[in-house]
Amino acid sequence: MSFDVATGTIAVRVNGEAREVPAGSTVADLARILDLPDAGVAIAVDDDVVPAARWAKVSLRADAQVDVLTAVQGG
């Protein structure tokens, strides 16, 4: 597990890229950190889609794999 005691952060992977977030962060916290829009976004943690209504209740663990998907209009 990746936890940095000095900074109080954990390492997670977001869309394959390493990120540091404060320990105890929730999916909602990550959405704010990433400045994601309020609608048209899906987030999966370790291959499980987290409904937006649960973002504030689901904590991220060190080394979590997070996939952020945004809706794109077009055709």
FENBELHU-V204494 format. One line per field, one symbol per residue. ss: DSSP state (H for helix, E for strand, C for the rest). phi: phi as a letter, one per 20 degrees, with the letter a starting at -180 (. if undefined). burial: + if it has 9 or more other ideal C-beta (glycine too) atoms within 8 Angstrom, else -. A space follows every 10 residues. Layout:
ss=???
phi=???
burial=???
This chain:
ss=CCEECCCCEE EEEECCEEEE EECCCEHHHH HHHCCCCCCC EEEEECCEEE CHHHHHHCEC CCCCEEEEEE CCCCC
phi=.dceffdmdc ecddlndfcd cggnfdffff gfgeleffcm cccddlmdfd ggfdgfddee dgmfdddddd fcera
burial=--++----++ ++++-----+ +---+++-++ +----+---- +-+++----+ ---++--+-+ -+++++++-+ -----
